[in-house]
Amino acid sequence: METTGTKVFIESADITWEPTAPGMRRKIIAYDESLMLVKVEFEKGGVGTLHQHFHTQITHIEKGVFEVEIGGEKKVLKAGDAFYVPPHVIHGAVCLEAGVLIDTFSPAREDFLGS
């Protein structure tokens, strides 16, 4: 797996946005094989469809309002809030007000690389 190399300082302007789904795009900020940091921007109405993966995920809501579903439980969260997703638990989000999520994954999401 590639990593961010020897970079210890990463400037957002150097990272390009990748489209992911209608109303969404992401920047893979940094990663190695054990950890990944991803910034995801949502337009109002953007949907992170329900899915699951073997990675542990912790997400910080940087901006906006989201209805987040984890393991069948739904909650509306706003800027400054966060959520934890254990491995193999179905989860997703609907953006109620345009916003940004900061996702961390352990181990890194290899499926995000090369897209």
N, C-alpha and C positions, 0 to 999 in steps of 0.2 A: 504494500500500500504506500502511495506517495504521502508525504507530509508537507507541512508548510516549510520544511527545510530548516535552516538555521535562523530564520527570522524570529526575532523575539518581539519586535514591534510591527504591528500590522495596521496600515492605514486604510480606512474604508474606501477612500477614493481609488485605491489600487485594485479593488475587487469588483468584478462585474456582476450585475444582477442576472439571474437565470429565471425565465418564466417557468412556472410549475403547474398552474391550473388557471382557469379563468378567474381574474380578479386577484391573483397572487403571484408573487415573485420572491426569490430568495438570494441571499449571499452566503456562501460558505466562508466564514471568517477565518477559522483555523481548525486544525485537526492533527492528530496522530492516530495510531491504531487503537488507543484506549479512550479517547475523548474527542468530541466534536462540538464546535460552537457555530450556530447558524442563525442568521437574521432573516425573518420572513415578514414581508409587507403584504397587507391585505387591503383591498378596496372594500367598502361597505357591501355586504352580501356575499363576499368571498367565503368559500367553504373548504375547510380541511376535512375531507371525507373520513368517515369512520374507518379505522384500520388498526392493525396491531403489528408489533415487531418485538424481537427479542432484546432490544436495547432498553436500558433505563433512560427515562427522559425527565428532565426538569425544565420548565418553561416559565420565563418571566414576561409579563405583559408590559412592554415599554410604553405603548401608546394605544388608545382605542378601548373598545368594549367588545367582549367575546362571550358567546354562550358556549361553554366547554362541556363536553360529555366524556366521562371516564367510567368505564365499567357499568354503564347504564344509568349513572347518576349525572344530572345536569346542574350547572351553576353558572350564573352570569358573573364574569370577572372583568375588572377594569385596570387601567394603568396603575402599576405598582403592585398588583397582585401576582401570584404565581401558582403553578400546579405541578404535581408530581405524577408520573405515569410509570407504574411498575412494568417489568417485562411481560409481554404476552397479554396485556389488558387492552381491550378495544377502546379507542378514544378518537375524538375529532373535535372540531370547533367551527362555529359560524361567526363571522365578523358582523357585529351589530352597528359599530361605528368604525370607520377606517382606522387601521392600527398596525402595530408592529409587535411581533413575538420574537423573543430571543430564546432559542432552543439549545439545550445542551443534551448530548447523547453519550452514553457509555455502553459498550465501545462505540467507536465512530460508525456512522452510517455509510458503509461502503457503497450501498445502492445509490447514494447521492452523488458519487464521484463519477466524472466522465459523462454527465448528462448535459 
